[in-house]
Amino acid sequence: MLGIAPHNPLISLSVAVNILAGITGSASGGMSIALQTLGSNYVEMARAAGIPPELLHRVTAIATGGLDALPHNDAVITLLALAVVVALGTLFGAF
C-alpha cells in the first residue's frame, strides 16, 4: 500500500483505508487497522511531502465511506433487518 503513490501519501492512504474498510465491512474498523499498522509511516511520508496532519486525517475519514457500504457492512445488515421487521409488522401486525 505504501508504494501505490510514493510521492503522494494522500492517494496511498485513501486507497489503503478504503480497501480495509471494504474487507472489514466497517468504516471505523478499516480506519483503525490502517492507522495502527501504517499510521506512523503515513505521518512520516506526509511530513516529508509537506502535508499537514489535519489533511491526512480528513482524507482518512472521508476514505472510509467508500467500500464500507458493501452488503456485509453492519449498518447495511441492520437496515435490511429493520426493513424486514417493518414490512412484516405492517402485513401481520404484532403477535
C-alpha positions in Angstrom: 0.0 0.0 0.0 2.8 2.4 0.8 4.1 2.1 -2.7 0.9 3.0 -4.6 1.7 6.7 -4.9 5.1 7.1 -3.2 5.2 10.9 -3.8 1.6 11.4 -2.6 0.7 9.7 0.7 -2.9 11.0 0.4 -3.6 8.8 -2.5 -1.9 5.8 -0.9 -3.7 6.3 2.4 -7.1 6.8 0.8 -6.8 3.5 -1.1 -5.5 1.6 1.9 -8.2 2.8 4.2 -10.9 2.2 1.6 -9.8 -1.4 0.9 -9.5 -2.2 4.6 -13.0 -0.7 5.2 -14.3 -2.9 2.5 -12.6 -6.0 3.8 -13.8 -5.5 7.4 -17.2 -4.1 6.4 -16.7 -1.3 8.8 -15.5 2.3 8.3 -14.1 2.6 11.8 -12.5 -0.9 11.5 -10.8 0.0 8.3 -9.5 3.2 9.6 -8.3 1.8 12.9 -6.4 -1.1 11.2 -4.8 1.2 8.6 -3.7 3.8 11.2 -2.5 1.2 13.7 -0.4 -0.7 11.2 0.6 2.1 8.8 -0.1 5.4 10.6 3.4 6.2 11.6 4.6 5.6 8.1 2.0 7.9 6.6 2.7 10.6 9.1 6.4 10.4 8.2 5.5 10.4 4.4 3.2 13.4 4.9 5.8 15.4 6.8 8.3 14.7 4.0 5.8 15.9 1.4 4.8 19.0 3.4 1.2 17.7 4.0 -0.4 18.8 7.3 -1.6 16.1 9.6 -5.1 17.6 9.6 -5.4 17.0 5.9 -4.1 13.4 6.4 -6.8 12.9 9.0 -9.6 14.4 6.8 -8.6 12.2 3.8 -8.6 9.1 6.1 -12.1 9.9 7.5 -13.6 10.5 4.0 -11.9 7.5 2.5 -13.7 5.2 5.0 -17.0 5.9 3.3 -16.3 4.1 0.0 -16.2 0.3 0.2 -17.6 0.1 3.7 -21.1 0.1 2.2 -20.8 -3.4 0.8 -23.6 -5.8 1.8 -21.6 -7.3 4.7 -21.5 -3.9 6.5 -23.1 -3.8 9.9 -25.2 -0.8 9.1 -26.5 -2.3 5.8 -27.4 -5.6 7.6 -29.2 -3.6 10.4 -31.1 -1.5 7.9 -32.1 -4.6 5.9 -33.3 -6.3 9.1 -35.3 -3.2 10.1 -36.9 -3.1 6.7 -38.0 -6.8 7.1 -39.4 -6.1 10.5 -41.3 -3.1 9.3 -42.7 -5.0 6.3 -43.7 -8.0 8.5 -45.2 -5.7 11.2 -47.2 -3.8 8.6 -48.5 -7.0 7.0 -49.2 -9.1 10.0 -49.2 -6.7 13.0 -47.7 -7.5 16.4 -48.4 -11.0 17.6 
